[in-house]
């Protein structure tokens, strides 16, 4: 079945650009959406913290000549240090490439491509609450298969970073953290001095644990997405990105038609109210006829 021709076809819609869409029409004041908007800020803040942690850890590893514990990891520090620093360099290189693609998408003003780019969508969402509401309306699909398709698509977008920039150094982090935690968990695990000889070293271990937990979450998400992609492939029978862009274009078209219909209804109501006020004004003027004095 997956070899059959797909029943859908992606068509480029030139009108689906931010130049032709008033996102202010989709702005809503809802508590749930407001909470999700706050979560977006927290997510971006978390991403910034991860990159700051990477820079800090890379600097600490280049300055010190050993891990911040008396327990030696399986991999010698000479090799693990450069693997760790190399992975951090790759992560920033991938970030620069993503920013370059995002700048091209922002310049194109294309809505579907902006939605499929994590950096671009967050840029527009942080730019204004109206953009966030508009993207939220697009993402709010009624069919479960479309929700799964978007989940798989966005999970797959980070596979290069996860495999080449995260997996090698997080394996080193796991090898380093495991014996330290295993040794101290049977003792006083709240004793911070056991995790390093100085505050800087203990902070480096904490940042290493923080990035490892972030990697574990992303890896689990990618595995789930891969499992879901197999049955999803039998449904879409085509390119996943093209399918998502096709669904985004259909969703935008539906939103614009619905918004246009709503605007016409509001205009008719406003016109009807205006006519009613005009009639009432004429009726009031007619009821106040001038009277002649009795001579």
HELIX and SHEET records of a PDB file:
HELIX    1   1 UNK A   23  UNK A   26  5                                   4    
HELIX    2   2 UNK A   31  UNK A   63  1                                  33    
HELIX    3   3 UNK A   77  UNK A  108  1                                  32    
HELIX    4   4 UNK A  111  UNK A  116  1                                   6    
HELIX    5   5 UNK A  118  UNK A  127  1                                  10    
HELIX    6   6 UNK A  129  UNK A  139  1                                  11    
HELIX    7   7 UNK A  144  UNK A  156  1                                  13    
HELIX    8   8 UNK A  159  UNK A  160  1                                   2    
HELIX    9   9 UNK A  161  UNK A  167  3                                   7    
HELIX   10  10 UNK A  168  UNK A  185  1                                  18    
HELIX   11  11 UNK A  192  UNK A  195  5                                   4    
HELIX   12  12 UNK A  199  UNK A  236  1                                  38    
HELIX   13  13 UNK A  240  UNK A  287  1                                  48    
END                                                                             
